[in-house]
Amino acid sequence: MLWAIRRYRQRKRDRYSKNLGFTLIEILVVLTIISVLAAIAAPSWLGFVSNQRLNAAQSRAYSVMRLAQSNAKRSNTMWQATFRNTPNVSQYAVHQAPTSTTNQAYWDSLPWQNFDDGVRIVDDTEPQPRTTLTKLTAIPEPDVYRVQFTSQGNPNGLGELGRITFAARIGDRKKCVIISTLLGSLRQAESSGCNQT
């Protein structure tokens, strides 16, 4: 009798242990379903992340220009917002406008801040919409774009009117900040809206 009870318990344990794991086919089916869903969702997710980075760069450039304009009014001196592309990241700086000729050391010593990775400033040689702010040609690489504001908060002449345009390092979507009047009004636009001044 004791022997029959042990054998019954052993068969029960064997039957239970057979049902504990997954078969190879079940695992492969689940992995296939997960990979198909990931392949469908990945492009949408990458597009969403890229758009969010462009939005952040556009908002930051708008704030930087407003800060330069505000500092110019407050301090009663000329201030400027400066932008540049480095090989890895795009950058911006807000500072007083230089009063004399500058060299590379001056530009390298500015308080540069980085835009998000994956965002670049559209160069003035690329197709429209592109950056049309003043490009400083006396400065060695990387190219520097700037907008100056007078002590009244106005752009420093007609040459300061224009836009800074951003694009994702991957993709063709573009967003910009436009200085459209001599009074220094700023606005944001996207894609073909950047071509309107």
Secondary structure, DSSP 8 states (H G I E B T S, - for coil): -HHHHHHHHHHHHHHHHHTSS--HHHHHHHHHHHHHHHHHHHHHHHHHHHHHHHHHHHHHHHHHHHHHHHHHHHHTS-EEEEEEE-SS-EEEEEEE--SS---HHHHHTS--EE--TTEEE--TTSSSS---SEEESSS-SS-EEEEEE-TTS-BSSGGG-EEEEEEESSSS-EEEEEE-STT--EEEEEGGGGG--
